[in-house]
Amino acid sequence: MEDAVKQILLHIGEDPEREGLKNTPKRVHAAYKHLMQGYNLDPQKILKSAIFSEECNHMIIVRDIEVFSMCEHHMLPFFGKCHIGYIAQDRVYGVSKLARLVDCFSRRLQVQERLTQQIASCLMEPIDAEGVGVIIEAKHLCMMMRGVSKQNSKMITSAMLGSFRTDNSTRSEFLRLIGMERV
């Protein structure tokens, strides 16, 4: 990877031996190792490490989970918030595992649409949830820094499974509680 970064520096007209760039290939390698750590994580293992029995058959929401990912089309960052809701059926997740799951999938080359669906699909089975809703709101640097250069655009994706898809009142309650539906 370090050799590839040196080649990129040369191709853009830089000198990889310049003082400020001498250690850049090593730093980029370390950065990508961190940014792409999701490939080394097992999402099911993350979730199954913290499932608890509770007499809880109502909606549980964790909102405003920070999301940082890399667009697979341009390898530029996108970032924003993820909102997760699920209806438990006598088993719940440890709350930190939801944030870890978001990191697991977002620390890979991604498109936001797939990321949203992966998180939702992964949450259904381990606790046999009645329903799951996931919404991601993100800004994409590939739209902000290049191409159309739209600074204030935001992409919103949603994945609604089970009762979040089939029951309008469940979906509406979720949207209202995360602040995306006007009361």
N, C-alpha and C positions, 0 to 999 in steps of 0.2 A: 504494500500500500504506500509506503514511504517513497518508493521509486515512482509510483504513479503520480503522487502529489508533486514531486519534483518536475515530472514531465508536464503537468498542468501549469505549474509556475513558468516553465520555459515557453509553453505554447501561448500564454497570455502576455508574454514579453517581459517577464520578471527574471531576476537573477536569484536562483535558489541559494547561492552562496552569500548573498547580501546579509549583513548582520541581523536585521530584523526578521529574515526569513530562514536563517540557518536551521532553526529547530522547528520550523513550521511543519514539515512532514511528520515528525514525531508527535507533535501536538494534534495534528489532524487525525493521525492514526488513533491516538488515545480518545479523541472526541468521538470518532465514529464507533469505536468499541463500546463506549458508553451509550451513544444514541441508538445503537442497533442491538442492545442487549436483550431485547424481546425475543430474538431468535433462539436464545439459550434458555428461555423460560417455558414452563409447561402451565398453560392457563388452568387446566383442570386440577393440577396439583396445588396451585395457589388457592383456588376456591375450596377444595376439599379439606384443606388444612384448618379451616375455621367455619364449620357448619355446626349450628347449635339447635337443639330441640327447644322450641318455645311454643306455647299456645298463642300463636300469632297468625291470624288469618286476615290481615289487612294490608294496606299499601305501605311500603317502606321506601323512602326516597333519600338519596344522597345527591345533592346538586352542587354545581360549581366545582367539580373535580377538574383540576388543571390538566390540559392535554397538550403535549408537545410531540409532534411527529414530523416525518420527512416525506414529502410528496415523491412518489416513485417515478413520476414523469420528468421532474426537473431536479430532483434531489435537493430541493429547497424546503425550509421548514413551513409547517402550518401549526397554528396554536390557537387554543381557546378553552372552552369549558365543555364538560360532559355531565349530563344529568341522567341518573339511573333511578328507575322505580321498579319495584316488583311486588307482587302479592304472594306472600308466603303461605305455605300450607303446613304449619306446625314445625317448620325448620327455617332458620334464618342464617344469613352470612355474617361473619365478623365484618364490621364496617370498613376496616382498613383494607380488607381483601378486595373490595370493589375498586378502590383506588389502585391497588396493585394490578388488578386485572386490566384496567384502562392502560396503565403503563406497559404491561406485558405486550398488548397488541399495538400500542402506539409507538413503541420503541423498535419498529420495523419499517421498512419502506412501505408506504401505505397510500391508499386513496381514502378519503373521509367516508365515502359510502360504504366501503368494505369494513372499515374500522368500526363503524356504528353497528353493522350487522353482526360482526364477530363477537362483540361484547354482549349484545342481546342474546344471541344463540347460545353462548357459553353459560349464561346465567340460568337458563330455563331448567335443564335436566338435573343437575346435582341435587336440587331441593324439590324437584317436581313443582315448580312455581305455577301458580294459576295464570300468571301473565307477567310480561316484562316490557318495559318501555325504556328506550335509550335515545337521547337527543344530544347531538354534538353541534355546537356553534363554534366556527373557527374562521380565522383569517389566514389566508394563504399568501406567502411571500412571492410565489410564482405569479400571482395576480397583482401584487402590490409593487414589486421591484422591477418587473420586466413586462413585456407584452402590453396588455391593456392599461397597466399602471393605475388600478382603481384602489385607492387607499382606504376607503371606508366600506368596502364590500365585505360581507360575511356570508359564509356558506352554512346552512342549517340542514342537517340530515337527521332522520328519525328511523328507528326500527321498533315496531310495535308487534309483540307476539302474544298469543293466547288472548286473555280477556282484554288486554290493552288494544288489541286489534278488533275484537268482535263486539265489545261493549262500549258504546259511545260515552256513557257516563263515567266509566273507568278512565278512558282516554282523556276526557275533559277534566276530571279531577286531577290527574297527573299534570296536564298542561297548566292548570290553574295553580297548583302547588309549586311548580317550578317557575312560575311567573311568566309563562308564555301565552296564557289565555286571559283575556280581559274578563274581570268579574262582572 
